Each structure stands twice: as structure tokens, then as C-alpha cells.
Amino acid sequence: MLTDDQRLAASVYSGWFFLIAICFNLLWGYASSNGRLLSAHDHDAGLAQVISARYRWGPILYFVAFALALVSAPASLALNLLLAIYFALPRETRILSKLPGRRA
């Protein structure tokens, strides 16, 4: 049986990831809109759209992990681990390697 302290710790842990995901998406949205802070080549190649699509669900999934922490701390931590693995896997390198003059 989990204690209230364990649920609180898992909620705080997941809550921070949720806030970080929101801030990241806001920052990425600013950086990638109209190629503002990306090279024109990367923006035109669709790299921004691929990255945006990948991270679009981050805040929602981290909120699910936060809500799950109120019910089951181990399940919430497992979901956070799975999300960390998912976001750490390099998928954009396939697109970068297809760009002329680029090596991933």
C-alpha cells in the first residue's frame, strides 16, 4: 500500500515534467514558427513539422502521468520512464540524413 507521501512525491515529480513540457512546446513553437530561429534549409525540409508533431502530445501525456500519480505512483513513474525513452530516441536523424549536404 502506498503512503500519501509517496503519492505526493510522484505527483510533484510528474507535475514538473508536465510544466517543462508546456514550456518546451511554447519555446519550440516560437523558435519554429515561420522558420524564425531555424535555418531556412531545415525549415523548408519539414524538420520543424516533424519535431512539432512528435512533441505535440508531450504535455497531454505528462498530464496523464500526473493524474495517474494520484492513483498509482509506480504506474506514474513507469509512464514517465516510457515517455523519457520515447522522447530520447532519435527519429529526426532519418530526415536530416536525407537532406542534401547533411550527415546525421
C-alpha positions as CSV (number, residue, x, y, z in Angstrom):
1,M,0.0,0.0,0.0
2,L,1.3,3.4,-0.9
3,T,1.5,6.2,1.6
4,D,0.3,9.7,0.9
5,D,3.9,10.9,0.9
6,Q,4.7,8.6,-2.0
7,R,1.7,9.8,-4.0
8,L,2.7,13.4,-3.3
9,A,6.3,12.8,-4.4
10,A,5.1,11.1,-7.6
11,S,2.6,14.0,-8.2
12,V,5.3,16.6,-7.8
13,Y,7.7,14.7,-10.0
14,S,5.2,14.2,-12.7
15,G,3.9,17.8,-12.3
16,W,7.3,19.2,-13.0
17,F,7.5,17.2,-16.2
18,F,4.1,18.5,-17.2
19,L,5.2,22.1,-16.7
20,I,8.5,21.5,-18.5
21,A,6.6,20.0,-21.5
22,I,4.4,23.1,-21.7
23,C,7.3,25.4,-21.5
24,F,9.2,23.4,-24.1
25,N,6.3,23.4,-26.5
26,L,5.9,27.2,-26.1
27,L,9.6,27.8,-26.7
28,W,9.7,25.4,-29.7
29,G,6.5,27.0,-31.1
30,Y,8.2,30.4,-31.0
31,A,11.5,29.1,-32.4
32,S,10.0,27.1,-35.3
33,S,7.2,29.4,-36.4
34,N,7.9,30.7,-39.9
35,G,11.5,29.4,-39.6
36,R,12.2,32.2,-37.1
37,L,15.1,30.6,-35.4
38,L,15.8,27.7,-37.7
39,S,17.9,27.6,-40.8
40,A,15.8,28.2,-43.9
41,H,17.1,24.8,-45.2
42,D,15.9,22.9,-42.2
43,H,12.6,24.7,-42.1
44,D,11.9,24.1,-45.8
45,A,12.8,20.4,-45.5
46,G,10.0,19.9,-43.0
47,L,12.1,19.2,-40.0
48,A,10.2,21.7,-37.9
49,Q,6.9,20.0,-38.7
50,V,8.3,16.5,-37.8
51,I,9.6,17.7,-34.4
52,S,6.4,19.7,-33.7
53,A,4.3,16.6,-34.4
54,R,6.5,14.5,-32.2
55,Y,6.3,16.8,-29.2
56,R,2.6,17.9,-29.6
57,W,1.4,15.1,-27.3
58,G,4.0,15.7,-24.6
59,P,2.0,18.0,-22.3
60,I,-1.1,15.8,-22.5
61,L,0.8,12.6,-21.8
62,Y,2.7,14.2,-18.9
63,F,-0.6,15.4,-17.5
64,V,-1.9,11.8,-17.7
65,A,1.2,10.7,-15.7
66,F,0.4,13.5,-13.2
67,A,-3.2,12.3,-12.8
68,L,-2.0,8.7,-12.6
69,A,0.3,9.6,-9.7
70,L,-2.8,10.4,-7.6
71,V,-3.9,6.8,-8.1
72,S,-0.7,4.8,-8.5
73,A,2.7,6.2,-8.0
74,P,4.5,3.2,-9.6
75,A,2.4,3.4,-12.7
76,S,3.0,7.1,-13.0
77,L,6.8,6.6,-12.7
78,A,6.6,3.9,-15.3
79,L,4.8,6.2,-17.7
80,N,7.4,8.9,-17.0
81,L,10.1,6.4,-17.8
82,L,8.5,5.3,-21.0
83,L,8.0,9.0,-22.1
84,A,11.6,9.7,-21.4
85,I,12.7,6.8,-23.5
86,Y,10.3,7.8,-26.3
87,F,11.5,11.4,-26.4
88,A,15.2,10.4,-26.2
89,L,15.0,8.2,-29.3
90,P,16.5,10.0,-32.3
91,R,13.9,10.0,-35.1
92,E,14.8,13.3,-36.7
93,T,18.1,11.9,-37.8
94,R,16.4,10.0,-40.6
95,I,15.1,13.2,-42.1
96,L,18.5,15.0,-41.6
97,S,20.3,12.2,-43.4
98,K,18.1,12.7,-46.4
99,L,18.9,16.4,-46.7
100,P,21.4,17.2,-49.4
101,G,24.8,18.0,-47.9
102,R,23.9,16.8,-44.4
103,R,25.1,13.9,-42.4
104,A,23.3,12.7,-39.3
